């Protein structure tokens, strides 16, 4: 038998899925951490129970002593002192105001935070980063299309069936989707046939097996 097949791939369906600008904006906001990073600072922090101990440590730092070395002398470990890279959101408002007012390699005065006295030092500043807008939008469109793909494919199948039921020909429906028809010649009962369509050939071979 000779058979005419309209082959509508998932790629064909995906390309026709429209993503509205407000959908892109909503996804961007929900996943903003993937596309934007606020300014971050590498921070060292010494914490004391009394002001006198904090002032003594500050005096050593003023003389050029190493921050971590001074902290170690007071019983604090390097792990205790090193906060790593932090953003404003990682700190209390009071602490963030102090840290983000410092320049790189600048040490704060002794400051009282709640019931403790602290000395803070910024060792590095990482500028805020924002993904390229066009690249981010393209990525989001791909993600949203993938999310909608299977639901949309079922919908498209129903639409095609409705069109066939209404009397439209395969040729007319193929024109609606801007895809070509595949002519399969000499299709046998065992699934063998003459055709020049690799994807369809694989499908027929799979069904044959």
C-alpha positions in Angstrom: 0.0 0.0 0.0 1.0 3.6 -0.5 0.3 5.8 2.5 0.3 9.6 3.0 1.5 10.6 6.5 1.4 13.9 8.3 4.3 13.7 10.7 4.0 16.4 13.4 7.1 16.1 15.7 7.3 17.4 19.3 9.8 20.0 17.9 7.1 21.2 15.4 4.6 21.6 18.3 7.2 23.3 20.6 8.0 25.9 18.0 4.4 26.9 17.9 3.9 27.4 21.6 3.7 31.1 22.4 5.0 32.4 25.6 3.7 35.8 26.8 6.0 38.5 28.1 4.3 38.4 31.5 5.0 34.7 31.8 8.7 35.3 31.2 8.7 38.1 33.8 6.9 36.0 36.4 9.4 33.1 35.9 12.3 35.5 36.1 11.1 36.9 39.4 10.4 33.5 40.8 13.9 32.3 39.9 15.8 35.6 40.3 18.6 34.0 42.2 19.5 32.1 39.0 19.8 35.3 37.0 20.9 38.0 39.4 23.4 38.1 42.3 23.5 41.0 44.7 26.8 42.6 45.8 28.7 40.2 48.1 31.5 40.8 50.5 34.1 38.5 52.1 33.9 39.3 55.8 36.0 38.5 58.9 34.3 38.9 62.2 35.6 38.8 65.8 33.1 38.7 68.6 33.7 39.5 72.3 31.6 39.3 75.4 33.1 42.6 76.8 34.2 45.8 75.3 37.6 45.8 77.0 38.7 42.6 75.2 37.4 44.0 71.9 39.4 47.2 72.4 42.5 45.3 73.2 42.2 43.3 70.0 41.5 46.5 68.0 44.7 48.0 69.4 46.7 45.1 68.1 45.1 45.4 64.7 45.9 49.1 64.6 49.6 48.1 65.1 49.4 46.0 61.9 48.7 42.6 63.5 47.0 39.9 61.3 43.2 39.7 61.9 43.0 36.0 62.2 46.1 35.8 64.3 44.6 38.2 66.8 41.3 36.3 66.8 43.2 33.0 67.5 44.9 34.6 70.5 41.4 35.4 71.9 40.2 31.8 71.5 38.4 32.2 68.2 39.2 29.8 65.4 39.7 30.8 61.7 36.4 29.0 61.0 34.7 31.1 63.6 36.1 34.3 62.1 35.6 33.8 58.4 32.0 34.4 57.3 32.9 33.9 53.7 31.0 35.8 51.0 27.8 37.3 52.3 25.1 39.6 50.9 23.0 42.1 52.8 20.3 39.5 53.0 22.6 37.2 54.9 23.2 39.7 57.7 21.1 41.5 60.2 20.2 45.1 59.1 22.6 46.6 61.8 25.5 44.3 60.8 24.8 44.8 57.1 25.0 48.6 57.4 28.4 48.3 59.0 29.8 45.7 56.6 28.6 47.4 53.5 30.0 50.8 54.5 33.5 49.4 54.7 35.9 49.5 51.8 38.0 46.5 50.7 40.7 45.6 53.3 39.2 48.0 55.8 38.5 47.1 59.4 35.7 48.6 61.5 36.0 50.2 64.9 34.7 48.2 67.8 30.9 48.1 67.5 28.3 46.8 69.8 25.8 44.5 68.3 23.1 43.4 70.8 25.0 41.9 73.8 28.3 41.5 72.0 31.2 43.7 70.9 32.5 43.1 67.4 35.3 43.9 65.0 34.6 43.4 61.3 36.9 43.4 58.2 36.0 43.3 54.5 38.7 41.4 52.6 37.0 41.3 49.2 34.1 42.8 47.3 32.2 40.9 44.6 30.2 43.3 42.4 26.5 42.5 41.7 26.0 40.3 38.6 23.0 40.1 36.2 22.5 37.7 33.4 22.3 39.0 29.8 18.7 39.9 29.3 18.3 38.4 25.8 20.1 35.2 26.8 18.0 34.9 30.0 14.7 35.4 28.0 15.7 32.8 25.5 16.5 30.3 28.2 13.2 31.0 30.0 11.2 30.6 26.8 12.8 27.2 26.2 12.0 26.2 29.8 8.3 27.3 29.6 7.8 25.7 26.3 9.1 22.4 27.6 6.7 22.8 30.6 3.8 23.3 28.2 4.9 20.8 25.5 3.0 17.7 26.6 -0.2 19.4 27.4 0.0 21.3 24.2 0.7 18.2 22.2 -2.5 16.5 23.4 -4.4 19.6 22.6 -3.0 19.7 19.1 -3.9 16.0 18.5 -7.5 16.8 19.5 -7.5 19.8 17.2 -6.2 17.8 14.3 -8.8 15.0 14.9 -11.5 17.7 15.0 -10.4 19.1 11.7 -10.3 15.7 10.1 -13.8 15.0 11.5 -15.0 18.3 10.0 -13.8 17.1 6.6 -10.5 18.8 6.2 -7.9 16.9 4.2 -4.4 16.0 5.4 -3.0 18.4 2.8 -5.0 21.3 4.3 -4.1 20.5 7.8 -0.4 20.2 6.9 -0.6 23.7 5.3 -2.1 25.0 8.6 1.0 23.7 10.5 3.4 24.6 7.7 4.8 21.0 7.5 5.2 18.6 4.6 3.5 15.3 4.1 5.5 12.1 3.9 4.7 9.6 1.1 5.3 6.0 2.1 5.3 3.6 -0.8 4.8 -0.1 -0.7 4.0 -0.4 3.0 3.8 -4.1 3.8 2.1 -5.9 6.6 5.5 -6.5 8.3 6.1 -2.7 8.5 8.7 -2.6 5.7 8.3 0.3 3.2 10.1 2.7 0.8 10.6 6.1 2.4 13.2 8.9 2.8 12.4 10.0 6.3 14.9 8.8 9.0 12.8 9.5 12.0 9.7 7.8 10.6 11.9 4.9 9.4 13.0 4.4 13.0 9.4 4.5 14.3 8.3 1.9 11.7 11.3 -0.3 12.5 10.6 -0.1 16.2 7.0 -1.1 15.7 8.1 -3.9 13.4 10.5 -5.2 16.0 
